[in-house]
Amino acid sequence: MTDIGTDSPASATSATSATPAASAAPAASVRRRGGGPDRDAPPPRPGRTLALTSAATAVALMTYTAPMVTLPETAAALHTPLSAQAWLLNGTPLGLAARLLVAGSLADDYGRRRLFVSGTLALGVTTVLGAFASTTWLFTLARIAQGAASAALLTSSLGLLVHAFPTPAGRLRATGVWGAFVSGGIAVGPVLVGAVPDWRVAYGVLGAAALVVAGLGARALSESRSPRDGRPDLAGALTFGPALVALVAALTLGRDGWLRAPVGLLLAAALLLGGLFAVLERRAATPMIDLSLLRRPRFLASSAGGLFTGLSVIGLFSFLPTVLQRALGLSPMETALLSLLWAGLAFAVALQARRIAHRVSPRHQLAAGFALHAVGVLTMLGAVGAGSWPRLLPGLVVAGVGSGLLNAALPLLAVESVPAARAAMGSGAQQTFRYIGSCAGVALTIAIATSAGSPGAGADVALWVSAGLAVVAGVLVGALRERH
């Protein structure tokens, strides 16, 4: 038995690249489905590929985080009752969770550039439409569509990077930068939205930015694909997406009572469709996801890391700005600046994490990231009840460092845990778990924070739960070891 953590990312990637599927990836990436080489595809431009995929990722995350600092203002404008405000936050993660795995499979088979450009274009259009929404449900539908569009660009981004950076060292650098821009989007989004007087104008600005990136990507990116023989897995797509929609809807509605009939029916539908999906995937010639990957500790670490990042980290920090505005009377800009401290540090740490990659494996980086998050949020206990935002600062610093380690390790582990030819699928699987966790985490945090006797008590319980989930995640990820 060999500990996966004893291998450096470079050596692990080399080992993965030695598999037949991985060694065939460069050739497969320039072949059309059904046969001949794609002679029209220019060679990849690594610098431009990294810049455009990172920019699109940042815009997607800025759009994702936009409602976090404007939730009171948006809810007031749309006349959204308290019981429905979770939908304003959970719309985008619902679209992401339902379409990430499907988008990753399509990107590998039909063209990563094609999915990237179409997803970024759709993100721009749906974000602009969200700015004109007049009701809660119209806004939520726009947010779900934004999530589905973001799924296409996020999964294809890592596939494009694996094609443009075929060496272990290049891949380590590229995934580190890409992961940093996940934090960068989270950091800049609230500040941008908080700086714009009208939340609708902010959505217009974000939509325009996505359209610009889509136009640049159509001109500068090179196509890559890894076609497989057989028909696309339509049956898997038609069962997996509805299963996740039912699950996320149940988690969101559950905060108003888990024993209600609609929640039970949605959970039953999710279980039924999930079981049917597993059966179909085992029989499919070209499945969306190879279920045998679930026997690989490296893939399990990637999936568990994504799930608990959503549950513990994203769930807490998605609703914390609203708690600070309502309990401490902070303005959207003041709340955004506090969030910037956490997310800005995560951006800086993710950029520098590659410098320790030869000593600390991605799995151990995940464990350390979860441990630092737990320590950070526990130091924030009592701050909301005391009405003191300065007491949050040390915890935001420590949690920001932990988030940076998570955002650097997750994309690298996602592409290392699958053959290189299926990089977009690996990215889609990890991020699917991440945003399922996000939906559950947001619903759980809102339920806790709003059901306690006071905002301070609710915030403290939410902090304890987030820290406990992070500890569980750190132990679980640390215990997963590669067997030979």
PEJO-V709591 format. One record per helix or strand of 2 or more residues. SS is the DSSP state (helix for helix, strand for strand). FROM is the first residue (numbers start at 1). TO is the last residue. If there is no record, write none. Layout:
BEGIN
ss->SS from->FROM to->TO
ss->SS from->FROM to->TO
END
This chain:
BEGIN
ss->helix from->4 to->6
ss->helix from->9 to->17
ss->helix from->20 to->23
ss->helix from->25 to->28
ss->helix from->46 to->78
ss->helix from->82 to->110
ss->helix from->112 to->131
ss->helix from->136 to->164
ss->helix from->168 to->195
ss->helix from->199 to->220
ss->helix from->234 to->256
ss->helix from->261 to->283
ss->helix from->291 to->295
ss->helix from->297 to->328
ss->helix from->332 to->356
ss->helix from->362 to->378
ss->helix from->383 to->386
ss->helix from->389 to->416
ss->helix from->420 to->451
ss->helix from->455 to->479
END
